[in-house]
């Protein structure tokens, strides 16, 4: 009650993320969002040895790497994060998400528009 929501991480069922890149293997699940009366969204992302382009349309994002390696490329520069690292990705950025192994990530998003 009281507007608090608890999500058991082990209970989260991932769904395929339509990246627009046919060979990319990525799954996600938003676990907090508008339906909860939240101003921020949050969830989990997994990328399995893949890369795909993405535009941060109308939202910014913070990503915490739980395990594996997460890469984000922007303007020909690639940033690499490992377990325990945090990314901030600004709204409007055109990026390439990727992982050379199997990245498991917790994300939080904030709508800017």
Backbone as ProteinMPNN parsed JSONL, in Angstrom:
{"seq_chain_A": "XXXXXXXXXXXXXXXXXXXXXXXXXXXXXXXXXXXXXXXXXXXXXXXXXXXXXXXXXXXXXXXXXXXXXXXXXXXXXXXXXXXXXXXXXXXXXXXXXXXXXXXXXXXXXXXXX", "coords_chain_A": {"N_chain_A": [[0.819, -1.203, 0.0], [0.182, 2.386, 0.107], [1.244, 3.406, -2.227], [3.681, 2.328, -2.727], [5.727, 0.128, -4.624], [6.901, -3.096, -4.954], [9.15, -5.0, -6.738], [10.045, -8.197, -7.441], [13.091, -9.189, -8.463], [13.822, -11.699, -9.535], [11.435, -12.573, -10.487], [10.835, -11.313, -12.815], [9.725, -11.374, -16.092], [11.237, -11.404, -19.128], [10.885, -9.671, -22.29], [11.074, -9.8, -25.876], [13.025, -7.271, -27.364], [12.239, -5.087, -29.875], [14.498, -4.151, -31.952], [14.89, -3.275, -34.495], [17.021, -4.204, -35.794], [17.685, -7.041, -37.401], [19.402, -9.273, -36.628], [20.07, -8.786, -34.013], [20.156, -9.679, -30.584], [18.191, -8.981, -28.061], [16.536, -8.272, -24.999], [13.96, -6.954, -22.88], [12.304, -5.478, -20.025], [10.046, -3.32, -18.735], [9.546, -2.314, -15.436], [8.62, -0.417, -13.736], [6.53, 2.376, -14.224], [4.421, 4.722, -16.029], [1.923, 3.619, -15.385], [2.17, 3.128, -12.74], [1.995, 5.528, -11.604], [4.345, 6.862, -11.649], [6.995, 9.223, -12.24], [9.299, 8.516, -13.379], [10.631, 5.882, -15.404], [11.514, 2.419, -15.15], [13.517, -0.537, -15.449], [14.658, -3.677, -16.816], [17.306, -4.688, -19.003], [18.663, -6.845, -21.418], [21.391, -7.749, -23.387], [22.601, -9.846, -25.813], [25.523, -10.622, -27.013], [25.448, -8.723, -29.22], [24.733, -5.846, -31.354], [23.014, -2.743, -31.785], [21.352, 0.034, -33.351], [19.956, 2.987, -31.846], [17.703, 5.593, -31.025], [17.398, 8.051, -28.599], [14.591, 8.999, -28.102], [12.979, 11.607, -26.829], [13.466, 10.985, -24.175], [15.688, 10.609, -21.354], [18.281, 8.522, -19.984], [19.492, 6.378, -17.39], [21.81, 3.872, -16.838], [22.641, 0.938, -15.143], [25.079, -1.444, -14.911], [24.607, -4.754, -14.299], [25.69, -7.298, -14.747], [28.204, -8.658, -16.964], [29.233, -6.994, -20.044], [28.638, -3.776, -21.223], [28.346, -1.789, -24.052], [28.317, 1.508, -25.358], [28.054, 3.394, -28.187], [28.704, 6.54, -29.59], [28.786, 9.16, -31.869], [31.077, 8.047, -33.219], [32.653, 7.282, -31.067], [33.326, 4.879, -28.583], [32.093, 3.767, -25.503], [32.8, 1.72, -22.753], [31.325, -0.31, -20.353], [31.439, -2.139, -17.315], [30.301, -4.656, -14.929], [28.786, -3.045, -12.2], [29.252, -0.499, -13.069], [28.016, 2.737, -14.215], [26.04, 4.331, -16.666], [25.107, 7.457, -18.173], [22.778, 8.531, -20.479], [21.943, 11.006, -22.695], [18.828, 12.65, -23.617], [17.681, 12.506, -26.98], [20.036, 11.578, -28.043], [21.806, 9.725, -30.538], [22.609, 6.531, -30.57], [24.64, 3.503, -30.46], [23.853, 0.593, -29.036], [25.398, -2.129, -27.337], [26.877, -5.397, -26.71], [29.652, -7.423, -26.1], [29.495, -9.789, -24.862], [27.305, -11.075, -22.597], [25.223, -8.815, -21.538], [23.645, -7.676, -18.618], [21.395, -5.375, -17.471], [20.199, -2.7, -15.418], [17.834, -0.205, -15.915], [16.885, 3.262, -15.738], [14.532, 5.628, -16.742], [13.686, 8.944, -17.855], [11.179, 10.979, -18.965], [11.54, 13.637, -21.174], [10.108, 15.273, -22.801]], "CA_chain_A": [[0.0, 0.0, 0.0], [0.882, 3.657, 0.172], [1.863, 3.748, -3.496], [4.969, 1.651, -2.88], [5.673, -1.084, -5.446], [8.08, -3.951, -4.844], [9.27, -5.949, -7.843], [11.026, -9.249, -7.183], [13.906, -9.291, -9.67], [13.807, -13.05, -10.101], [10.111, -12.851, -11.057], [10.645, -10.51, -14.019], [9.74, -12.108, -17.36], [11.727, -10.527, -20.182], [10.244, -9.786, -23.6], [11.995, -9.441, -26.953], [13.062, -5.859, -27.735], [12.291, -4.902, -31.325], [15.568, -3.171, -32.153], [14.968, -2.89, -35.895], [18.199, -4.896, -36.328], [17.225, -8.435, -37.409], [20.278, -10.24, -35.956], [20.338, -8.406, -32.626], [19.446, -10.421, -29.54], [18.01, -8.104, -26.906], [15.269, -8.413, -24.29], [13.78, -5.942, -21.847], [11.021, -5.442, -19.332], [9.862, -2.172, -17.849], [8.889, -2.794, -14.216], [7.994, 0.76, -13.128], [6.216, 3.332, -15.277], [3.234, 5.578, -15.904], [0.823, 2.891, -14.743], [2.412, 3.148, -11.297], [1.96, 6.922, -11.186], [5.741, 7.284, -11.517], [7.544, 10.179, -13.202], [10.419, 7.82, -14.012], [10.418, 4.49, -15.773], [12.674, 1.606, -14.81], [13.373, -1.927, -15.839], [15.844, -4.472, -17.094], [17.681, -4.879, -20.405], [19.713, -7.829, -21.65], [21.889, -7.783, -24.761], [23.387, -11.064, -25.961], [26.518, -10.59, -28.099], [24.8, -8.024, -30.331], [24.776, -4.378, -31.413], [21.892, -2.163, -32.533], [21.211, 1.487, -33.279], [18.798, 3.433, -31.084], [17.625, 7.032, -30.783], [16.771, 8.339, -27.307], [13.551, 9.949, -28.499], [12.136, 12.201, -25.798], [13.763, 10.545, -22.811], [17.069, 10.351, -20.978], [18.347, 7.215, -19.33], [20.637, 5.962, -16.588], [21.943, 2.418, -16.922], [23.557, 0.298, -14.201], [25.427, -2.775, -15.417], [24.534, -5.784, -13.26], [26.734, -8.258, -15.102], [28.611, -8.606, -18.367], [29.844, -5.795, -20.6], [27.721, -2.966, -22.026], [29.003, -0.727, -24.805], [27.489, 2.527, -26.002], [28.84, 4.164, -29.15], [28.072, 7.786, -30.013], [29.725, 9.987, -32.641], [32.304, 7.285, -33.505], [33.393, 6.97, -29.84], [32.683, 3.794, -27.843], [32.301, 3.701, -24.058], [32.607, 0.342, -22.302], [31.014, -0.413, -18.927], [31.418, -3.488, -16.741], [29.442, -4.789, -13.748], [28.983, -2.024, -11.184], [29.39, 0.812, -13.704], [26.778, 3.474, -14.514], [26.002, 5.217, -17.83], [24.019, 8.414, -18.392], [22.603, 8.772, -21.912], [21.031, 12.149, -22.798], [17.711, 12.631, -24.571], [18.017, 12.913, -28.338], [21.289, 10.956, -28.507], [21.74, 8.595, -31.465], [23.654, 5.657, -30.051], [24.635, 2.079, -30.767], [23.962, -0.235, -27.829], [25.995, -3.41, -27.675], [27.572, -6.202, -25.715], [30.445, -8.501, -26.695], [29.177, -11.027, -24.142], [25.893, -11.013, -22.254], [25.039, -7.73, -20.576], [22.391, -7.54, -17.886], [21.41, -3.961, -17.106], [19.019, -2.049, -14.844], [17.741, 1.148, -16.459], [15.868, 4.22, -15.278], [14.319, 6.631, -17.784], [12.905, 10.121, -17.502], [10.647, 11.618, -20.168], [11.947, 15.036, -21.209], [9.221, 16.043, -23.686]], "C_chain_A": [[0.845, 1.24, 0.0], [1.589, 4.046, -1.1], [3.217, 3.098, -3.714], [4.78, 0.384, -3.715], [6.988, -1.833, -5.268], [8.058, -4.931, -6.005], [10.37, -6.937, -7.495], [11.8, -9.499, -8.476], [13.837, -10.646, -10.338], [12.47, -13.379, -10.766], [9.889, -12.154, -12.393], [10.78, -11.365, -15.273], [10.117, -11.139, -18.475], [10.917, -10.726, -21.461], [11.23, -9.31, -24.654], [11.874, -7.954, -27.259], [13.174, -5.773, -29.245], [13.274, -3.775, -31.618], [15.595, -2.618, -33.569], [16.195, -3.491, -36.565], [17.918, -6.389, -36.237], [18.069, -9.416, -36.595], [20.495, -9.953, -34.477], [19.499, -9.237, -31.663], [19.372, -9.532, -28.308], [16.618, -8.313, -26.328], [15.181, -7.308, -23.248], [12.466, -6.18, -21.123], [11.007, -4.197, -18.467], [9.085, -2.665, -16.638], [8.244, -1.661, -13.422], [7.735, 1.758, -14.238], [4.982, 4.149, -14.97], [2.101, 4.914, -15.148], [0.951, 2.889, -13.217], [2.327, 4.569, -10.736], [3.362, 7.492, -11.019], [6.117, 8.3, -12.585], [8.742, 9.585, -13.932], [9.974, 6.42, -14.4], [11.656, 3.714, -15.371], [12.432, 0.169, -15.227], [14.713, -2.573, -16.093], [16.042, -4.628, -18.59], [18.763, -5.945, -20.445], [20.093, -7.768, -23.12], [22.853, -8.953, -24.858], [24.259, -10.972, -27.213], [25.963, -9.941, -29.359], [25.07, -6.529, -30.257], [23.553, -3.897, -32.186], [21.83, -0.659, -32.317], [19.935, 1.848, -32.549], [18.851, 4.946, -30.941], [16.842, 7.256, -29.49], [15.704, 9.412, -27.526], [12.697, 10.394, -27.323], [12.373, 11.71, -24.38], [15.264, 10.397, -22.609], [17.088, 9.096, -20.117], [19.623, 7.064, -18.512], [20.642, 4.444, -16.585], [22.998, 1.934, -15.932], [23.821, -1.121, -14.689], [25.48, -3.759, -14.252], [25.606, -6.846, -13.497], [27.042, -8.162, -16.582], [29.195, -7.255, -18.739], [28.82, -5.075, -21.469], [28.531, -1.903, -22.74], [27.961, 0.232, -25.356], [28.41, 3.338, -26.904], [28.033, 5.378, -29.576], [29.136, 8.636, -30.707], [31.09, 9.313, -32.803], [33.139, 6.942, -32.267], [32.621, 5.904, -29.064], [33.094, 3.832, -26.376], [31.974, 2.285, -23.616], [32.414, 0.313, -20.788], [30.964, -1.881, -18.519], [30.501, -3.485, -15.514], [29.808, -3.746, -12.698], [29.104, -0.62, -11.744], [28.034, 1.404, -14.07], [26.992, 4.355, -15.736], [24.902, 6.246, -17.64], [23.965, 8.661, -19.884], [21.56, 9.877, -22.075], [19.926, 11.948, -23.825], [18.214, 13.111, -25.926], [19.271, 12.258, -28.891], [20.992, 9.816, -29.471], [22.908, 7.703, -31.101], [23.576, 4.262, -30.647], [24.862, 1.351, -29.448], [24.619, -1.541, -28.238], [26.552, -4.132, -26.472], [28.366, -7.274, -26.45], [30.163, -9.849, -26.027], [27.68, -11.046, -23.838], [25.716, -9.976, -21.156], [23.662, -7.812, -19.941], [22.443, -6.168, -17.225], [20.107, -3.574, -16.419], [18.995, -0.634, -15.403], [16.665, 1.956, -15.762], [15.77, 5.295, -16.346], [13.475, 7.773, -17.256], [12.484, 10.803, -18.795], [10.923, 13.116, -20.111], [11.016, 15.906, -22.048], [7.792, 16.009, -23.17]], "O_chain_A": [[2.071, 1.174, -0.094], [2.45, 4.926, -1.08], [3.837, 3.287, -4.761], [3.803, -0.344, -3.542], [8.063, -1.254, -5.419], [7.058, -5.615, -6.229], [11.514, -6.538, -7.277], [11.234, -9.963, -9.466], [13.797, -10.739, -11.565], [12.374, -14.347, -11.521], [8.866, -12.376, -13.04], [11.811, -12.001, -15.496], [9.403, -10.17, -18.734], [10.342, -11.789, -21.693], [12.12, -8.51, -24.364], [10.769, -7.43, -27.398], [14.104, -6.327, -29.833], [12.926, -2.597, -31.542], [16.246, -1.605, -33.826], [16.395, -3.315, -37.766], [17.908, -6.955, -35.144], [17.519, -10.3, -35.939], [21.045, -10.789, -33.761], [18.311, -9.471, -31.883], [20.362, -9.352, -27.599], [15.648, -8.506, -27.061], [16.199, -6.789, -22.79], [11.632, -6.977, -21.553], [11.844, -4.032, -17.579], [8.077, -3.355, -16.787], [7.42, -1.906, -12.54], [8.59, 1.977, -15.096], [4.55, 4.26, -13.823], [1.401, 5.558, -14.366], [-0.026, 2.676, -12.499], [2.557, 4.79, -9.547], [3.549, 8.492, -10.326], [5.614, 8.243, -13.707], [9.152, 10.089, -14.978], [9.061, 5.851, -13.801], [12.738, 4.29, -15.261], [11.292, -0.281, -15.341], [15.757, -2.092, -15.652], [15.078, -4.693, -19.353], [19.671, -5.953, -19.614], [19.226, -7.738, -23.994], [23.806, -9.048, -24.084], [23.794, -11.212, -28.326], [26.0, -10.533, -30.437], [25.562, -6.012, -29.254], [23.106, -4.556, -33.125], [22.198, -0.145, -31.261], [18.946, 1.118, -32.613], [19.926, 5.517, -30.757], [15.751, 6.712, -29.315], [15.895, 10.577, -27.179], [11.81, 9.669, -26.872], [11.576, 11.985, -23.483], [16.012, 10.104, -23.543], [16.061, 8.664, -19.593], [20.687, 7.554, -18.889], [19.613, 3.807, -16.359], [24.111, 2.458, -15.891], [22.889, -1.906, -14.86], [26.292, -3.616, -13.339], [26.33, -7.239, -12.582], [26.24, -7.647, -17.362], [29.598, -6.474, -17.877], [28.206, -5.682, -22.347], [29.317, -1.191, -22.114], [26.873, -0.171, -25.766], [29.411, 3.895, -26.453], [26.845, 5.277, -29.883], [30.243, 8.808, -30.196], [32.128, 9.928, -32.557], [34.221, 6.37, -32.399], [31.405, 6.01, -28.902], [34.277, 3.917, -26.047], [30.979, 1.711, -24.056], [33.232, 0.843, -20.037], [30.51, -2.741, -19.273], [29.99, -2.439, -15.114], [30.976, -3.58, -12.349], [29.063, 0.352, -10.99], [27.042, 0.69, -14.217], [28.005, 5.048, -15.836], [23.878, 5.956, -17.021], [24.986, 8.968, -20.499], [20.418, 9.714, -21.645], [20.07, 11.178, -24.775], [19.058, 14.003, -26.012], [19.547, 12.368, -30.086], [20.059, 9.04, -29.266], [24.066, 8.072, -31.299], [22.575, 3.887, -31.258], [25.917, 1.472, -28.826], [24.424, -2.012, -29.359], [26.684, -3.577, -25.381], [27.829, -7.958, -27.322], [30.533, -10.903, -26.543], [26.871, -11.035, -24.766], [26.022, -10.229, -19.99], [22.652, -7.992, -20.621], [23.395, -5.836, -16.518], [19.037, -4.059, -16.789], [20.008, 0.064, -15.374], [15.675, 1.419, -15.267], [16.785, 5.817, -16.806], [12.664, 7.607, -16.345], [13.324, 11.161, -19.62], [10.587, 13.783, -19.133], [11.116, 17.132, -22.017], [6.901, 16.6, -23.781]]}, "name": "protein", "num_of_chains": 1, "seq": "XXXXXXXXXXXXXXXXXXXXXXXXXXXXXXXXXXXXXXXXXXXXXXXXXXXXXXXXXXXXXXXXXXXXXXXXXXXXXXXXXXXXXXXXXXXXXXXXXXXXXXXXXXXXXXXXX"}
